[in-house]
Amino acid sequence: MLQNGRNGINLCNSKKIDFIKSVSSKNRKNVNMKNVGIVIIVIGILMIAYTGFNFITKEKVVDVGPIEINKEENHPVQWSPIVGVVLVVGGIVLFAANRKN
């Protein structure tokens, strides 16, 4: 066993620790890509099922003494279901590529 004179660190153990870290980081990357693929698939399915949503804003038009008039404005946010299909396919590709490794 080699010892570093300055710090008293055992170099053999540090090499083992580096190897363990590199192996665990590869596994973490695979698990993360698998999870990302699953999340993208779920988002794609939701985007296919729900092709948009609306939100409403209130704007004060007149405020004279006790009289107050507000205007509600509807803001639709829409997307094509094709975007959801693309996300599902992309998620499947990520998930499948991860399984091969």
N, C-alpha and C positions, 0 to 999 in steps of 0.2 A: 504494500500500500504506500503510495506516494503522498507526502504531505507538503503542502505549500508552506514554506517557512514563515511567511508573513502572517497569514490569517489562520494557519492551522487547519485548513480545509482539506479533507480527504478527497483527492482528485478522482479516485475510482468511484466513489459514491456520487460525486457531482456528475460524472458521465452517465451513470445509471439514471439519475434524476432527469438529465437532459433527454435521454432516450424515452423515458416514461412520459415526459411532457410532450415530446413530438408525437408519440403514438396516440396519446389521449387527445391532442389537438386535431389529429386526422379524424378520429372518431367523432369528435364534437362537430367538425365541419360537415361530416356526412349526416349526422342527426339534425343539424341546423338546416341543411338543404332539404332534407326530407320534410321537416316541419314547415319550411317556407313553401314547399310544393303543396302540402295539404292546405295551408292557409290560402294560397292562391286559388286552389280548386274550389274551396268554400266560397270565397269572394266571387269567383266567376259564376257559380251556381246561383248565388243571391242576385247577381247582376242580370242573369237570364230571367229569373223569376220576377224581379222588380226592376222595371226599365226606367225608373225615375222616381222622384219625390218632389213635393212642393213645400215651400216655406212661406210664411206670411209675415210681412212687416207692417207695423202701424206707424203712420205719419200724422203728426198734428197739423191740421190745415188752418183752423181758426181757434183762437183762444182769446175770447173777449169776456172778461168778468166771469160770471158763472157759466157762460156758454162755451162749450168746447166741442169742436167737430174734428173727428179723426178719420183718416182714410186708411183702409186696409188694402194692401197691395199683395197679390199672389205672385210668387216667383217660382215657376216650374224649372226643375233640373232634370233633363232627359238624356239618355244614352241609348245606343243601339244594342240589342241583345247579342250582336256579333262580337262586341267587346267582351261580353261574358264568355262566349264560346272560345275566343282567343285565350282568355285567362285560364279556362279549364284545360285547354290543350297544353298551354305552357306549364301549368302545374303538374299535369300528368307526365310531361317530358322531364321536368325536374325530379319528380318522384321516381320515375323509371330509371333515369340516369344514375340516381343515387343507389338504387337496388343492384345495379350491375357492379358497382364498386364494392 
